[in-house]
Amino acid sequence: MRFKKLDLNLLVALDTLLTEQSITKGAKKLNMSPSALSNSLSRLRDYFEDDLLTQIGRKMVITPYGENLKIHVRNALNNIESTILVQPSFDPQKTDRIFSLFCSDYTQTVLIPHMLELVGKGKASSRFQFLAQVDNPDESLERGEADLLIIPSNFVSKEHPSDILYEEKFVCVVWEHSDIAKSELTTEKYSAAGHVHMRPAVIKKDFFESTLAETYGIKRRLVATTFSFTAVPAMVIGSENIATIHTRLAKKMAKVWPLKILPLPFDIPPMKQCIQWHQYRNNDQGLIWLRETLKKAAENMDN
């Protein structure tokens, strides 16, 4: 099919090429030969009168014009998917749909089990895949890689709709046999202790470090950092170190590990955990069902 002399099938190829920046990777993703995708790129270059991607050394780099097209092509495909390809009705007990959710291992530990419990009780046939954390998670929505983001409010994009799921406070966990567990945790003791901290490589600005430094003048001495929220509590065992983590996660981990939960010696605003979806998918009945299920799961977390 052509629209103003453009073969619309080429839009999918263009979107993939601009995302992967590789003919080999793009061809594998589209299940086609590299030569066929290279031919599609040639036709796209002729139509737009621009190289779109140029070879520099071993890498393909997007041209300024290609960069300008990237978001518009992705939005066009998202719009087609949300308005034409997605079925207007959604039956959770008859669907074969796979939902992709971007969320941390903390969320998968404290919230997702309650969601899956509701899904099971409702005999829903949908399936779920959870995506690893990345920088700028809203780009996962733009590229169509994620159906839904479950993220703190400070990572929410202003370009897409979102809802607050719940609020989460923070506490400290220490080894229950440590000296620091035997008395009240003061700001001085907190500052002097070693700390175990979750800090994914993709996050450029750390919430805790910036908040503590700017508000309380505290710069923590980090003895260990990790990419996993759920690994943090176990890493204080056998030491005098402290981990500052989500309250619900602390309560779960204290049932498994020899940990003592201590209140923070200062106030930190609670985290607002949000769900976010693409602006073109407001009327996606499957996502509406999933969002409602997540809200019910959040209500059940403390029961």
C-alpha positions as CSV (number, residue, x, y, z in Angstrom):
1,M,0.0,0.0,0.0
2,R,1.2,3.4,-0.9
3,F,0.5,6.8,0.6
4,K,1.7,9.8,-1.3
5,K,4.1,7.5,-3.2
6,L,5.5,6.0,0.0
7,D,5.2,2.3,0.5
8,L,3.7,2.2,4.0
9,N,5.4,-1.2,4.6
10,L,8.7,0.7,4.7
11,L,7.6,2.5,7.8
12,V,8.1,-0.6,9.9
13,A,11.6,-1.1,8.3
14,L,12.4,2.6,9.0
15,D,11.3,2.4,12.6
16,T,13.4,-0.8,13.2
17,L,16.5,0.7,11.4
18,L,16.3,3.9,13.4
19,T,15.9,1.9,16.6
20,E,18.6,-0.8,16.1
21,Q,21.0,1.4,14.0
22,S,22.1,-1.9,12.4
23,I,21.0,-3.7,9.3
24,T,22.0,-7.0,10.7
25,K,20.1,-6.6,14.0
26,G,17.2,-5.0,12.2
27,A,16.9,-7.8,9.8
28,K,17.0,-10.4,12.6
29,K,14.2,-8.4,14.4
30,L,12.0,-8.3,11.3
31,N,12.8,-11.9,10.3
32,M,14.1,-10.9,6.9
33,S,17.5,-11.1,5.2
34,P,20.0,-8.3,5.6
35,S,20.1,-7.7,1.8
36,A,16.3,-7.2,1.8
37,L,16.5,-4.7,4.6
38,S,19.4,-3.0,2.9
39,N,17.2,-2.6,-0.2
40,S,14.4,-1.1,2.0
41,L,16.9,1.4,3.3
42,S,17.9,2.4,-0.2
43,R,14.3,3.0,-1.2
44,L,13.7,5.0,2.0
45,R,16.8,7.1,1.2
46,D,15.5,7.8,-2.3
47,Y,12.1,8.8,-1.0
48,F,13.3,11.1,1.8
49,E,16.3,12.3,-0.1
50,D,18.5,11.8,2.9
51,D,20.9,9.0,4.0
52,L,18.9,8.5,7.3
53,L,21.7,6.3,8.6
54,T,25.4,6.7,7.7
55,Q,28.2,4.3,8.3
56,I,31.0,5.7,10.6
57,G,33.6,3.2,11.3
58,R,31.8,0.0,12.4
59,K,28.7,1.9,13.5
60,M,25.6,3.3,11.7
61,V,24.8,6.8,13.0
62,I,21.4,8.4,12.5
63,T,21.4,11.7,10.5
64,P,19.8,14.8,11.9
65,Y,16.8,14.3,9.5
66,G,16.6,10.6,10.5
67,E,16.6,11.7,14.2
68,N,13.7,14.0,13.5
69,L,11.8,11.3,11.8
70,K,12.4,8.7,14.6
71,I,9.8,9.9,17.1
72,H,7.2,10.7,14.4
73,V,7.5,7.3,12.8
74,R,7.2,5.5,16.2
75,N,4.2,7.6,17.1
76,A,2.5,6.8,13.8
77,L,3.0,3.1,14.3
78,N,1.8,3.3,17.9
79,N,-1.3,5.2,16.7
80,I,-2.0,2.5,14.0
81,E,-1.6,-0.2,16.6
82,S,-3.8,1.5,19.2
83,T,-6.6,2.5,16.9
84,I,-6.7,-0.1,14.2
85,L,-4.9,-3.3,15.2
86,V,-6.0,-3.6,18.9
87,Q,-9.4,-5.2,19.2
88,P,-12.1,-2.8,20.5
89,S,-13.3,-5.4,23.1
90,F,-11.1,-7.3,25.6
91,D,-12.1,-10.5,27.4
92,P,-9.4,-11.3,30.0
93,Q,-10.5,-15.0,30.1
94,K,-10.2,-15.5,26.3
95,T,-7.2,-13.3,25.4
96,D,-3.8,-14.6,24.3
97,R,-2.2,-11.1,24.8
98,I,1.2,-10.8,26.4
99,F,1.6,-7.5,28.4
100,S,5.1,-6.1,28.7
101,L,5.7,-4.1,32.0
102,F,8.7,-2.1,33.0
103,C,9.2,-2.3,36.7
104,S,12.0,-2.9,39.3
105,D,12.6,-6.1,41.2
106,Y,11.2,-4.2,44.3
107,T,7.9,-3.8,42.5
108,Q,7.9,-7.4,41.3
109,T,8.4,-8.5,45.0
110,V,5.8,-6.3,46.8
111,L,3.1,-5.6,44.2
112,I,3.2,-8.1,41.3
113,P,2.4,-11.2,43.4
114,H,-0.9,-9.6,44.4
115,M,-1.6,-8.7,40.7
116,L,-1.0,-12.3,39.6
117,E,-3.2,-13.6,42.4
118,L,-6.1,-11.5,41.1
119,V,-5.3,-12.6,37.6
120,G,-5.4,-16.2,38.7
121,K,-8.6,-15.8,40.7
122,G,-10.3,-14.1,37.7
123,K,-9.1,-17.0,35.4
124,A,-7.6,-14.5,33.0
125,S,-5.5,-16.0,30.2
126,S,-3.2,-13.1,29.6
127,R,0.5,-13.4,30.1
128,F,3.1,-11.0,31.3
129,Q,6.8,-10.2,30.7
130,F,8.8,-7.9,33.0
131,L,11.5,-5.7,31.5
132,A,14.8,-4.7,33.0
133,Q,15.4,-1.1,34.2
134,V,16.6,1.3,31.6
135,D,17.4,5.0,31.6
136,N,14.5,7.2,30.3
137,P,11.8,4.5,30.7
138,D,9.3,6.6,28.7
139,E,11.3,5.8,25.6
140,S,10.2,2.2,26.1
141,L,6.6,3.4,25.6
142,E,7.6,5.5,22.6
143,R,9.2,2.5,20.9
144,G,6.3,0.2,21.8
145,E,8.6,-2.1,23.8
146,A,6.6,-1.6,27.0
147,D,2.8,-1.5,27.5
148,L,3.0,-0.1,30.9
149,L,5.6,1.5,33.2
150,I,5.5,1.2,37.0
151,I,7.9,3.8,38.3
152,P,8.4,6.5,41.0
153,S,6.7,9.8,40.2
154,N,10.0,11.6,39.7
155,F,10.6,9.4,36.6
156,V,7.1,10.0,35.1
157,S,7.1,11.7,31.7
158,K,4.9,14.7,31.1
159,E,4.2,13.5,27.6
160,H,2.0,10.5,28.6
161,P,-0.9,9.9,31.1
162,S,-0.2,8.4,34.4
163,D,-1.9,7.5,37.8
164,I,-0.5,7.1,41.3
165,L,-0.8,3.5,42.5
166,Y,0.3,3.9,46.1
167,E,2.8,5.6,48.4
168,E,5.8,3.9,50.0
169,K,7.9,5.0,53.0
170,F,11.5,4.2,53.8
171,V,13.2,2.5,56.8
172,C,16.6,1.2,57.7
173,V,17.5,-2.5,58.0
174,V,20.5,-3.8,59.9
175,W,21.8,-7.2,61.0
176,E,19.8,-8.1,64.1
177,H,23.0,-9.1,66.0
178,S,25.0,-6.0,65.2
179,D,25.9,-3.3,67.7
180,I,24.0,-0.7,65.8
181,A,20.8,-2.8,66.3
182,K,21.0,-2.5,70.1
183,S,20.2,1.1,70.5
184,E,18.4,4.0,68.9
185,L,19.6,5.0,65.4
186,T,20.6,8.6,65.4
187,T,21.6,10.9,62.6
188,E,25.2,10.8,63.8
189,K,25.2,7.0,63.8
190,Y,23.6,6.9,60.4
191,S,26.2,9.2,58.9
192,A,29.1,7.3,60.5
193,A,28.0,3.9,59.4
194,G,28.8,2.1,56.2
195,H,25.9,1.8,53.7
196,V,24.7,-0.8,51.2
197,H,22.8,0.8,48.4
198,M,20.9,0.0,45.2
199,R,22.2,2.1,42.4
200,P,21.5,0.9,38.8
201,A,24.0,2.0,36.3
202,V,21.3,3.6,34.1
203,I,20.2,6.1,36.8
204,K,22.1,9.4,36.4
205,K,20.8,11.2,39.5
206,D,20.5,9.2,42.7
207,F,17.4,10.2,44.8
208,F,18.8,9.3,48.2
209,E,22.2,10.9,47.7
210,S,20.8,14.1,46.4
211,T,18.0,14.3,49.0
212,L,20.3,13.6,51.9
213,A,23.0,15.9,50.8
214,E,20.7,18.8,49.9
215,T,18.3,18.5,52.8
216,Y,20.5,17.1,55.7
217,G,24.0,17.6,54.6
218,I,24.6,13.9,54.8
219,K,27.0,12.1,52.5
220,R,26.8,8.4,53.0
221,R,29.8,6.2,53.0
222,L,28.8,3.5,50.5
223,V,30.6,0.2,51.1
224,A,28.6,-1.7,48.5
225,T,26.3,-0.9,45.6
226,T,24.1,-3.2,43.6
227,F,21.6,-3.2,40.8
228,S,19.0,-5.2,42.8
229,F,16.7,-3.8,45.5
230,T,16.0,-7.3,46.8
231,A,19.7,-8.2,47.3
232,V,20.4,-5.1,49.5
233,P,18.9,-6.4,52.8
234,A,20.9,-9.6,52.8
235,M,24.1,-7.7,52.2
236,V,24.1,-6.1,55.6
237,I,24.0,-9.4,57.5
238,G,27.2,-10.0,59.5
239,S,28.2,-6.4,59.5
240,E,27.6,-3.0,61.1
241,N,26.3,-1.6,57.8
242,I,22.9,-0.1,57.1
243,A,20.5,-0.4,54.2
244,T,17.8,2.2,53.6
245,I,15.0,0.5,51.7
246,H,11.3,0.5,51.1
247,T,9.2,-0.3,54.2
248,R,7.1,-3.1,52.5
249,L,10.3,-4.7,51.1
250,A,11.9,-4.5,54.5
251,K,9.0,-6.3,56.2
252,K,9.1,-9.1,53.6
253,M,12.9,-9.5,53.9
254,A,12.9,-9.5,57.7
255,K,10.8,-12.6,57.6
256,V,13.5,-14.4,55.7
257,W,16.8,-12.8,56.9
258,P,18.1,-12.0,60.5
259,L,17.3,-8.3,60.2
260,K,16.1,-5.6,62.4
261,I,14.0,-2.7,61.1
262,L,14.8,0.7,62.4
263,P,13.1,4.0,61.7
264,L,15.0,6.6,59.8
265,P,16.5,9.3,62.1
266,F,15.2,12.0,59.8
267,D,12.2,12.5,57.5
268,I,12.2,11.6,53.8
269,P,9.0,12.2,51.7
270,P,7.3,9.0,50.8
271,M,7.8,7.7,47.3
272,K,4.8,7.9,45.0
273,Q,4.7,4.8,42.8
274,C,2.9,5.4,39.5
275,I,1.7,3.6,36.4
276,Q,2.2,5.2,33.0
277,W,1.0,4.3,29.5
278,H,1.3,5.8,26.0
279,Q,-1.0,8.7,25.2
280,Y,-2.3,6.9,22.1
281,R,-3.5,3.9,24.2
282,N,-6.0,5.6,26.5
283,N,-8.8,3.5,25.1
284,D,-6.9,0.2,24.9
285,Q,-9.4,-2.1,26.8
286,G,-6.6,-4.5,27.7
287,L,-4.5,-1.8,29.3
288,I,-7.6,-0.4,31.1
289,W,-8.2,-3.9,32.5
290,L,-4.5,-4.2,33.5
291,R,-4.5,-0.8,35.2
292,E,-7.6,-1.6,37.2
293,T,-6.1,-4.9,38.2
294,L,-2.9,-3.2,39.4
295,K,-4.9,-0.7,41.4
296,K,-6.8,-3.5,43.2
297,A,-3.5,-5.3,43.8
298,A,-2.1,-2.2,45.4
299,E,-5.1,-2.0,47.7
300,N,-4.4,-5.6,48.8
301,M,-0.7,-5.2,49.5
302,D,-1.1,-4.5,53.2
303,N,-3.8,-7.1,53.9
